[in-house]
Protein backbone atom coordinates (compact mmCIF):
# COMPACT_ATOMS: atom_id res chain seq x y z
CA UNK A 1 0.00 0.00 0.00
CA UNK A 2 1.04 3.45 -0.74
CA UNK A 3 1.03 6.12 1.88
CA UNK A 4 -1.46 8.80 1.14
CA UNK A 5 0.21 11.90 -0.05
CA UNK A 6 -1.08 15.37 0.69
CA UNK A 7 -3.18 16.95 -2.03
CA UNK A 8 -1.31 19.25 -4.35
CA UNK A 9 -1.43 22.87 -3.27
CA UNK A 10 -1.67 25.84 -5.55
CA UNK A 11 0.04 29.16 -5.13
CA UNK A 12 -2.79 30.50 -2.92
CA UNK A 13 -2.20 27.87 -0.29
CA UNK A 14 -5.63 26.15 -0.74
CA UNK A 15 -6.76 23.46 -3.12
CA UNK A 16 -9.42 24.21 -5.68
CA UNK A 17 -11.93 21.92 -3.93
CA UNK A 18 -11.36 23.75 -0.63
CA UNK A 19 -11.91 27.09 -2.37
CA UNK A 20 -15.06 25.77 -4.00
CA UNK A 21 -16.34 24.48 -0.67
CA UNK A 22 -15.61 27.79 1.05
CA UNK A 23 -17.42 29.65 -1.73
CA UNK A 24 -20.46 27.37 -1.41
CA UNK A 25 -20.58 27.76 2.36
CA UNK A 26 -20.26 31.55 2.18
CA UNK A 27 -22.91 31.73 -0.56
CA UNK A 28 -25.25 29.63 1.58
CA UNK A 29 -24.63 31.82 4.63
CA UNK A 30 -25.31 34.95 2.59
CA UNK A 31 -28.44 33.58 0.93
CA UNK A 32 -29.94 31.89 3.99
CA UNK A 33 -31.43 35.10 5.52
CA UNK A 34 -32.91 36.04 2.15
CA UNK A 35 -34.48 32.62 1.72
CA UNK A 36 -35.83 32.67 5.27
CA UNK A 37 -37.36 36.13 4.75
CA UNK A 38 -38.92 35.04 1.47
CA UNK A 39 -40.39 31.95 3.11
CA UNK A 40 -41.80 33.98 6.00
CA UNK A 41 -43.29 36.53 3.62
CA UNK A 42 -44.82 33.71 1.58
CA UNK A 43 -46.37 32.16 4.67
CA UNK A 44 -47.79 35.51 5.71
CA UNK A 45 -49.28 36.11 2.27
CA UNK A 46 -50.84 32.65 2.26
CA UNK A 47 -52.25 33.18 5.74
CA UNK A 48 -53.66 36.59 4.80
CA UNK A 49 -55.26 35.16 1.66
CA UNK A 50 -56.96 32.44 3.70
CA UNK A 51 -58.42 34.82 6.27
CA UNK A 52 -61.65 36.53 5.43
CA UNK A 53 -61.53 40.25 4.84
CA UNK A 54 -63.21 42.14 7.66
CA UNK A 55 -66.52 43.61 6.56
CA UNK A 56 -66.27 47.35 6.23
CA UNK A 57 -69.29 49.59 6.46
CA UNK A 58 -70.06 52.12 3.76
CA UNK A 59 -69.65 54.96 6.27
CA UNK A 60 -66.12 53.82 7.06
CA UNK A 61 -65.26 53.61 3.38
CA UNK A 62 -66.59 57.13 2.79
CA UNK A 63 -64.98 58.46 5.99
CA UNK A 64 -68.29 59.58 7.47
CA UNK A 65 -68.30 60.49 11.13
CA UNK A 66 -70.79 58.58 13.28
CA UNK A 67 -73.63 60.53 14.82
CA UNK A 68 -73.76 61.18 18.54
CA UNK A 69 -76.66 58.74 18.87
CA UNK A 70 -74.66 56.01 17.12
CA UNK A 71 -71.65 56.63 19.36
CA UNK A 72 -73.82 56.48 22.49
CA UNK A 73 -75.48 53.26 21.31
CA UNK A 74 -72.09 51.62 20.67
CA UNK A 75 -70.78 52.78 24.04
CA UNK A 76 -73.83 51.30 25.78
CA UNK A 77 -73.20 48.00 24.03
CA UNK A 78 -69.54 48.06 25.00
CA UNK A 79 -69.61 49.47 28.55
CA UNK A 80 -73.20 49.10 29.72
CA UNK A 81 -75.88 51.70 30.33
CA UNK A 82 -74.87 52.61 33.91
CA UNK A 83 -71.22 53.31 32.97
CA UNK A 84 -72.22 55.46 29.98
CA UNK A 85 -74.67 57.47 32.05
CA UNK A 86 -72.04 57.97 34.79
CA UNK A 87 -69.53 59.25 32.23
CA UNK A 88 -72.14 61.59 30.74
CA UNK A 89 -72.99 62.99 34.20
CA UNK A 90 -69.27 63.57 34.93
CA UNK A 91 -68.77 65.31 31.59
CA UNK A 92 -71.84 67.50 32.10
CA UNK A 93 -70.75 68.40 35.65
CA UNK A 94 -67.32 69.43 34.35
CA UNK A 95 -68.90 71.56 31.61
CA UNK A 96 -71.24 73.21 34.13
CA UNK A 97 -68.31 73.94 36.48
CA UNK A 98 -66.26 75.53 33.68
CA UNK A 99 -69.27 77.56 32.50
CA UNK A 100 -69.96 78.87 35.99
CA UNK A 101 -66.28 79.77 36.43
CA UNK A 102 -66.14 81.65 33.12
CA UNK A 103 -69.39 83.47 33.78
CA UNK A 104 -68.30 84.54 37.27
CA UNK A 105 -65.07 86.00 35.89
CA UNK A 106 -66.62 87.71 32.89
CA UNK A 107 -69.76 89.12 34.49
CA UNK A 108 -69.63 92.90 34.94
CA UNK A 109 -69.23 94.15 38.48
CA UNK A 110 -72.44 95.34 40.10
CA UNK A 111 -72.65 99.12 40.28
CA UNK A 112 -74.10 100.47 43.45
Residue pairs with C-beta under 8 A, 6 or more apart in sequence:
7 15
7 17
8 15
9 15
10 16
12 19
14 22
59 66
66 74
72 84
75 84
75 87
76 84
79 87
